[in-house]
Amino acid sequence: EILGQQSDWTGQSAEKEPCQETTEIYKIFQKWFVQDMEDYNNLLVEESIEQP
């Protein structure tokens, strides 16, 4: 739920302030968000493998 809220907040922020600074912050946040989701998915896979 928290991840979804962050995604919505980022989208709204980008729409309200289409300036260069906001765009750069969004790019950095997007990279971090994608990496975080990859780590989260890997964690789920590891847990599913460990548990029968």
BELHUDA-V379931 format. One record per backbone hydrogen bond with DSSP energy under -1.0 kcal/mol. CO is the residue of the C=O (numbers start at 0). NH is the residue of the N-H. If there is no record, write none. Layout:
# BELHUDA-V379931
co=CO nh=NH
co=CO nh=NH
This chain:
# BELHUDA-V379931
co=0 nh=4
co=1 nh=5
co=2 nh=6
co=3 nh=7
co=4 nh=8
co=5 nh=9
co=6 nh=10
co=7 nh=11
co=8 nh=12
co=9 nh=13
co=10 nh=14
co=11 nh=15
co=12 nh=16
co=16 nh=18
co=18 nh=22
co=19 nh=23
co=20 nh=24
co=21 nh=25
co=22 nh=26
co=23 nh=27
co=24 nh=28
co=25 nh=29
co=26 nh=30
co=27 nh=31
co=28 nh=32
co=29 nh=33
co=30 nh=34
co=31 nh=35
co=32 nh=36
co=33 nh=37
co=34 nh=38
co=35 nh=39
co=36 nh=40
co=37 nh=41
co=38 nh=42
co=39 nh=43
co=40 nh=44
co=41 nh=45
co=42 nh=46
co=43 nh=47
co=44 nh=48
co=45 nh=49
co=46 nh=50
